[in-house]
Amino acid sequence: MTVPWWGKEASPLVSTRAVPPGGAPDIWPSLVDATREVVFEELCARIKSYTPEWTNQRASDAGIAVAHLFSEEMEPVLQRLNELPENCFIQFLGAGGVTPFPPTAAEALVQFTVSTGATRSLSLPQGFQMGAPPAGGGTTVIFETNDDLYAAPGQIQEMYAFENGLYRAIDPTTTTVPFQPFGANPRPGVAFFIGLSAAPNVFVGPQISLGIQVQGPAGQPPPVSTGGSAPLPAPLAPLLQWEILDGGSYQPAEVASDGTNGLTQSGVVTLRLPAEWNPAIPAGASDSTPLLWLRLQILYGAYPQPPTLLCVLLNTVLATAVQTFYDEALTPVPNTNGAVMTLSQTPVLPGSLVLQVDDTTNITYSSPSQTSSANSSSPGGIPTAAIWTEVDDLSEFGPTAQVYELDPATGQVTFGDGTNGMAVPPGFRNVVALSYQVGGGSGGAVGAGQITNLVNSVPFLSGVTNPFAATGGTDAETTVQVLARGPQEIRARGRSVASADYEVLALHATGALVARAHAVPGFHPSFPGTLIPGVVCVFVIPPERGSTAPIPDDGSLLAVSSYLSGQLAPVGVEVVAAAPVYHSVRVEVSVVIETFVSRGDTVNSIIAQINSYLDPITGGDDGTGWPFGGTLSYVSLVRQLLSLVNGVTAVSTLVYVVDGVRGANCTDFPISANSLVWPAIHEVIVTAGASS
């Protein structure tokens, strides 16, 4: 009998080998042989014991036919029985609070076009809907605007950078050629002019929105650091002032919102305009046609680096790939006594559900000062409805807490039982979703120029487009991904102590796109080679988009660093979120294949397998992503080509070319620590072998 790993008599070697390193096994145990042939043989073996009088067992016998039918019907039953170990593990993870990540919604900058017949700006409310063909195919994906927008009837006609008393013209139609609105030396006194053309007697206002695309620094984004015992103070940004040129004088334009943070990042700037805005020509400009001019100038302060823009666009607003539903009465699930109800649309975006419960049985009087702001009251002061709160776990709340749990994937809403959370009061259609949003997924990650279908209509609104590709948009986490992440989540228990805890908890950072993370204690990218106590560097890998290596943006790095240092890491730990360094890898390989297979298909399969093996998210020997600093092994790649590519019988040569440096034939190639690889264009030479 094998020594049990948990016993005192077990050696350290036995104890270590007994626990699988990933938590979930790669191959789940089979409880029974779930094939119809095994069932049929077992059934026939019992004939002699149970029915000895049955001696005619030829293939045409009716009893044999029934036995075959029974075997076929039992096969799926036994297959489901073999799924019991995996299902028990899933239920165990669910009891530990590990649930699949819901899909996230993509976001895009959209620009509206107003026809020349409009006499004033068009009011487009928040939630205005547009459609686009989804990335990867399928039904139309809906985008909704995040804010209200006043779309002006006009266009940007001229742009100038004003410096040293001179106007430098800027092409307003470009979206790819960078320019510096304040010149190479931003300082107080320099200004940026934007001239809008509009038909006479057209009212532009009361607001105007400008989409500004900022060119980021070349290469990877710099590391973002938060936390620590004494975080470094952030430098003060310069003070900017927006103005309009009304006739011959400048009037201030109030900033309603500035998503660019003073032209330091891409975003939308919304300005509140004065009641009067008349066309004019700036003093000293060479223009001959009066325009509606905006001026942005630096009052005081300086930029660490001069801002560089790619474009300034009129009538822009951010939109998210979601669809909002309003005033829907929830449907009770049968046999739950009203404790579980469902929404009609899924998947629900977490945090978007606004749920109102009408308590028609509560007729006690409460004064207005005692009534919660979340409650609505009848004229007599009788509370009739309240907004309940979504929580992660009902067991943490008492019998009077107005809370519920939401399963975003199924749309099921679970209420308390009167002990943990308040029970739903009796009534008919008294639980109403005032609003909730449905959407998310990789289908929303559409390319530039794909959002062109106006779902809602407004007079004189002629079109819409997205000048740039949408960002974000990820599918819901699969069961396989949950099984791989679950044991790490339970081990971390919501606190970042070991480096592996930072890696798994970084996936929860709100506002960040994280497909994988890697934590290195004592390492700071700004001080390579120096061990720094109290610092943890977390390398962030976003989901892959396109054919380039996945690089996180500044927002994702800031979200990961702030989330880990502010809520999970021990006090005084500095968390540095950084983009990984990639090495370009080219593989030169010659293989021998069977004569009966297609050379073209074989070459494509070999290239696909090499790319899959080198993938930073799904590559490596175990399929969980290329290990940081992992040596390029020729033996592992040869093994994969021989076992996974149909028709390959031998690998004659295999050479790694890393960043242009060619390695020796059939040898390993080491890469630098804490770095990853990205596949380049490979070279495959195929030699046909003898047919088998």
Secondary structure as GFF3:
##gff-version 3
##sequence-region A 1 692
A	DSSP	alpha_helix	12	18	.	.	.	ID=ss1
A	DSSP	alpha_helix	36	45	.	.	.	ID=ss2
A	DSSP	alpha_helix	47	50	.	.	.	ID=ss3
A	DSSP	alpha_helix	62	82	.	.	.	ID=ss4
A	DSSP	alpha_helix	84	95	.	.	.	ID=ss5
A	DSSP	beta_strand	104	114	.	.	.	ID=ss6
A	DSSP	beta_strand	122	124	.	.	.	ID=ss7
A	DSSP	beta_strand	129	132	.	.	.	ID=ss8
A	DSSP	beta_strand	141	145	.	.	.	ID=ss9
A	DSSP	beta_strand	149	151	.	.	.	ID=ss10
A	DSSP	beta_strand	155	163	.	.	.	ID=ss11
A	DSSP	beta_strand	166	170	.	.	.	ID=ss12
A	DSSP	beta_strand	191	197	.	.	.	ID=ss13
A	DSSP	beta_strand	207	214	.	.	.	ID=ss14
A	DSSP	beta_strand	224	227	.	.	.	ID=ss15
A	DSSP	beta_strand	239	246	.	.	.	ID=ss16
A	DSSP	beta_strand	249	252	.	.	.	ID=ss17
A	DSSP	beta_strand	254	258	.	.	.	ID=ss18
A	DSSP	beta_strand	267	272	.	.	.	ID=ss19
A	DSSP	beta_strand	292	300	.	.	.	ID=ss20
A	DSSP	beta_strand	309	314	.	.	.	ID=ss21
A	DSSP	beta_strand	316	320	.	.	.	ID=ss22
A	DSSP	beta_strand	322	329	.	.	.	ID=ss23
A	DSSP	beta_strand	331	332	.	.	.	ID=ss24
A	DSSP	beta_strand	340	342	.	.	.	ID=ss25
A	DSSP	beta_strand	354	358	.	.	.	ID=ss26
A	DSSP	beta_strand	375	377	.	.	.	ID=ss27
A	DSSP	beta_strand	383	390	.	.	.	ID=ss28
A	DSSP	three_ten_helix	394	396	.	.	.	ID=ss29
A	DSSP	beta_strand	403	407	.	.	.	ID=ss30
A	DSSP	beta_strand	412	415	.	.	.	ID=ss31
A	DSSP	beta_strand	431	439	.	.	.	ID=ss32
A	DSSP	three_ten_helix	442	444	.	.	.	ID=ss33
A	DSSP	beta_strand	453	454	.	.	.	ID=ss34
A	DSSP	beta_strand	461	465	.	.	.	ID=ss35
A	DSSP	beta_strand	471	474	.	.	.	ID=ss36
A	DSSP	alpha_helix	479	492	.	.	.	ID=ss37
A	DSSP	alpha_helix	499	505	.	.	.	ID=ss38
A	DSSP	three_ten_helix	506	508	.	.	.	ID=ss39
A	DSSP	beta_strand	516	521	.	.	.	ID=ss40
A	DSSP	beta_strand	535	541	.	.	.	ID=ss41
A	DSSP	alpha_helix	554	563	.	.	.	ID=ss42
A	DSSP	pi_helix	564	568	.	.	.	ID=ss43
A	DSSP	beta_strand	574	578	.	.	.	ID=ss44
A	DSSP	beta_strand	581	593	.	.	.	ID=ss45
A	DSSP	alpha_helix	599	613	.	.	.	ID=ss46
A	DSSP	alpha_helix	634	644	.	.	.	ID=ss47
A	DSSP	beta_strand	648	658	.	.	.	ID=ss48
A	DSSP	beta_strand	661	662	.	.	.	ID=ss49
A	DSSP	beta_strand	675	679	.	.	.	ID=ss50
A	DSSP	beta_strand	683	688	.	.	.	ID=ss51
###
